[in-house]
Amino acid sequence: MNGPEIQVDFAPELGTFVPAGRRGRPTRLVTDGASTLGHVIESAGVPLTEVGGLVVDGREVTVAHIPTAGESVEVRAVERPQQVPGAPLRFLLDVHLGTLARRLRLLGVDAAYDSADPGDAALATQSAAERRVLLSRDRGLLRRRELWAGAYVYSDRPDDQLRDVLGRFAPELRPWTRCIACNGTLRDARKEEVATLLQGGTQRTYDVFAQCVECDRVYWRGAHHDRLDRIVGSAVAEFG
């Protein structure tokens, strides 16, 4: 770029994307005189999914604003909880967020996920077609124009990822109502209904079951239930 110079001040919350030398203070950026402010911000490394507002010389503008020389730009972070208008709150997760997808489903949150990795283009298209918020740690994926809505997942630790998403979007929590394998809904099932799908020890030991209406997977309070219950209890206590 070789054109009008502007001064940009990135919100502290966007420090993950901003080079160390630009954090905590306004920085000068040279534009080409034709690109939108949204393009300039993305070129600086900040996905627009993480931008909550743009203020130029004290007035709010859209990402379509064309910067002119000498402007001072304030780049704000998204407000929390973030409102997603126009559709029920549903998520789509990229291939690297399988554990997060299962934990969201455990809490009853609609979370689509495909471990086969359909690719960036297919994910962005699915986000638009199904009006799902795409969750990803891939900044390039979040810049795709066909994306309906997206959000960067800031941590690589599943516990922190879950808290990040729940704190940002405040989805309704309905624990134990979704299949963690396929995202389908669960129904109560009588023992005799699912007996042929159970191992002998399970049949003898347990009496309360649930079954996915989509993939027929059967659930009961088995050996891993205490660990899952702690995840649910912690999330509900903080966000429920």
C-alpha positions in Angstrom: 0.0 0.0 0.0 1.2 3.5 -0.8 -1.3 6.2 -0.1 -3.1 8.1 2.7 -1.8 7.5 6.2 -4.2 6.9 9.0 -3.8 6.3 12.7 -5.4 3.1 14.1 -6.0 2.2 17.8 -6.8 -1.4 18.4 -8.8 -2.5 21.4 -6.7 -4.4 24.0 -8.9 -7.5 23.5 -7.6 -7.7 19.9 -4.0 -7.9 21.0 -3.9 -11.6 19.9 -3.9 -10.4 16.3 -1.8 -7.3 16.5 2.0 -7.3 16.3 3.6 -6.6 19.7 4.8 -3.1 18.5 1.2 -2.0 17.8 -0.4 -3.2 21.1 -1.6 -0.7 23.6 -1.0 2.4 21.5 -2.2 4.0 18.2 -0.2 2.9 15.2 0.2 4.4 11.8 -1.0 2.5 8.7 -0.5 3.5 5.1 -3.5 2.7 2.9 -3.9 2.6 -0.9 -6.6 5.3 -1.0 -9.2 2.8 -2.5 -9.5 -0.1 -0.2 -12.3 -0.2 2.5 -11.5 0.2 6.2 -12.6 -3.4 6.6 -9.9 -4.5 4.2 -7.3 -2.4 5.9 -8.2 -3.9 9.3 -8.0 -7.4 7.9 -4.7 -6.7 6.3 -3.4 -5.7 9.7 -4.2 -9.2 10.9 -7.5 -8.7 12.7 -10.5 -10.8 11.5 -13.7 -8.7 11.1 -15.5 -11.4 13.1 -13.7 -10.0 16.1 -14.5 -6.3 15.4 -17.4 -4.9 17.3 -17.3 -1.4 15.9 -15.2 1.2 14.0 -15.1 4.8 15.0 -13.4 7.4 12.8 -12.7 10.8 14.3 -15.5 10.3 16.8 -18.2 9.0 14.5 -19.1 5.3 13.9 -18.6 4.0 10.4 -19.1 0.7 8.6 -16.4 -1.6 7.2 -17.2 -0.1 3.8 -15.7 3.3 4.8 -12.8 4.4 2.6 -10.1 5.9 4.8 -8.7 9.3 4.0 -5.4 10.9 5.1 -5.1 11.9 8.7 -8.1 10.0 10.0 -7.9 8.5 13.5 -9.6 5.0 13.7 -10.7 3.2 16.9 -11.2 -0.5 16.4 -13.4 -1.9 19.1 -13.8 -5.5 20.1 -17.1 -7.4 20.0 -19.3 -6.8 23.0 -20.1 -9.8 25.3 -22.5 -11.4 25.3 -22.6 -11.0 21.5 -26.0 -10.9 19.8 -26.5 -12.9 16.7 -29.6 -11.6 15.0 -31.9 -13.3 12.5 -31.6 -17.0 13.4 -31.6 -19.4 16.3 -28.1 -19.5 17.8 -26.4 -22.5 16.3 -22.7 -23.3 15.8 -20.5 -24.9 13.2 -17.0 -26.0 14.3 -13.9 -26.7 12.1 -12.1 -30.0 12.2 -9.6 -28.9 14.9 -12.4 -28.3 17.5 -13.8 -31.7 18.0 -13.5 -31.7 21.8 -15.2 -28.3 22.0 -18.0 -29.6 19.8 -18.7 -32.6 22.0 -18.7 -30.4 25.1 -21.2 -27.9 23.6 -23.4 -30.8 22.6 -23.1 -32.2 26.2 -24.6 -28.9 27.3 -27.4 -29.1 24.8 -26.0 -26.5 22.4 -26.6 -27.1 18.7 -23.0 -27.7 17.4 -22.4 -29.1 13.9 -19.0 -30.8 13.4 -17.5 -33.1 10.8 -14.2 -34.9 11.7 -13.7 -35.7 8.0 -12.7 -32.0 7.3 -15.0 -30.9 4.4 -12.6 -28.0 3.7 -12.8 -24.2 4.2 -15.1 -23.5 1.3 -17.6 -26.1 2.3 -17.6 -24.9 5.9 -18.2 -21.3 4.9 -21.0 -22.4 2.6 -22.6 -24.5 5.3 -22.4 -21.5 7.7 -24.3 -19.4 5.2 -26.8 -22.1 4.2 -27.7 -23.1 7.8 -27.1 -19.7 9.4 -24.5 -21.1 11.9 -21.8 -19.2 13.6 -18.5 -20.8 12.5 -16.0 -21.3 15.3 -12.4 -21.6 14.3 -8.8 -20.8 15.2 -8.0 -20.3 11.5 -8.0 -16.6 10.7 -8.0 -17.3 6.9 -11.2 -19.3 7.2 -12.9 -16.5 9.2 -12.0 -14.1 6.3 -14.0 -16.0 3.7 -16.7 -13.7 2.2 -19.4 -16.4 1.9 -19.3 -16.9 5.7 -22.6 -16.0 7.5 -21.1 -15.4 10.9 -17.9 -16.5 12.7 -15.9 -16.2 15.8 -12.2 -16.8 16.6 -11.6 -19.4 19.4 -8.8 -17.8 21.4 -7.4 -20.8 23.4 -6.1 -24.2 22.4 -7.3 -25.7 25.7 -10.8 -27.2 25.6 -11.7 -25.9 29.1 -10.9 -22.4 28.1 -12.4 -22.8 24.7 -15.8 -23.7 26.3 -15.7 -20.8 28.7 -14.8 -18.4 25.8 -17.7 -19.5 23.6 -20.3 -19.6 26.5 -19.2 -16.2 27.8 -19.2 -14.6 24.3 -22.6 -15.9 23.0 -24.5 -16.9 26.2 -26.3 -19.8 24.5 -29.2 -21.5 26.3 -27.9 -24.6 28.2 -30.0 -27.7 28.2 -27.6 -30.4 29.4 -28.0 -34.1 28.5 -30.4 -33.4 25.6 -28.1 -33.9 22.6 -26.0 -36.7 21.2 -22.3 -35.9 21.6 -21.6 -38.1 18.6 -23.9 -36.7 15.9 -25.6 -33.6 17.5 -29.1 -35.2 17.3 -31.6 -34.9 20.1 -32.0 -37.5 22.9 -35.2 -39.1 24.1 -35.8 -41.2 27.2 -35.6 -44.9 26.3 -37.0 -48.0 28.1 -34.4 -50.7 28.9 -36.3 -53.3 26.8 -36.3 -50.9 23.8 -32.5 -50.7 23.7 -31.6 -54.1 25.2 -30.2 -55.5 21.9 -27.7 -52.6 21.7 -26.3 -53.1 25.2 -23.5 -55.3 26.4 -24.4 -57.9 29.1 -22.7 -56.0 31.9 -24.5 -52.8 31.0 -27.9 -54.6 30.9 -27.4 -56.0 34.4 -26.0 -52.8 36.0 -28.1 -49.9 34.6 -31.8 -49.2 34.2 -32.0 -45.6 33.0 -31.2 -44.9 29.3 -31.5 -42.3 26.6 -31.3 -42.8 22.9 -30.4 -40.4 20.0 -33.3 -40.0 17.6 -30.9 -39.5 14.7 -28.2 -42.2 15.0 -29.8 -44.5 17.7 -26.7 -44.3 20.0 -27.7 -45.3 23.5 -26.5 -43.4 26.7 -26.5 -44.3 30.3 -24.7 -43.1 33.5 -21.6 -45.1 33.0 -18.0 -44.9 34.1 -17.3 -41.5 32.6 -20.5 -39.9 33.9 -18.8 -38.2 36.9 -16.2 -36.5 34.7 -18.9 -35.3 32.3 -21.1 -34.2 35.2 -18.3 -32.0 36.5 -18.0 -30.3 33.1 -21.8 -29.7 33.0 -22.0 -28.5 36.6 -19.1 -26.0 36.2 -20.7 -24.6 33.0 -24.2 -24.3 34.5 -22.8 -22.7 37.7 -21.0 -20.0 35.7 -23.2 -19.5 32.6 -26.5 -21.2 33.2 
